[in-house]
Amino acid sequence: CTMHFIILQYFVTADIVVLVSEVAKNLDKAGALIAALPTVTLLTLFWLYFEGHSAEKITNHAWYTFWYVSPTLPMFAAFPVLIQRFGFWGAIAFSILITVLFFIAIALILRRFTIDLM
């Protein structure tokens, strides 16, 4: 039964990723909108719930996801500019660097408010 559930998780999660990719091929805005939805987070919350994890565990996941999303936002703003200047792989590399730097900065700021992300 557990193995069947894990297989179901893989198929549902993979289907959503493929759906976003296929929609994005034809409809830029619709693909971006679907990708921007917190589908992975919602799926994770569902999977944690269905696996019988505590409300505290599920709550912690949602709480930390909120704080981990914010450092990724500058990357999405910078990527269109970076790809024009550095090509795809350069833009990816700089985007990762931007995200890491913003994550460290936010983690250090939030530590002052007793929110520990690292």
Beta strands, then each sheet from edge to edge (+ up, - down):
end
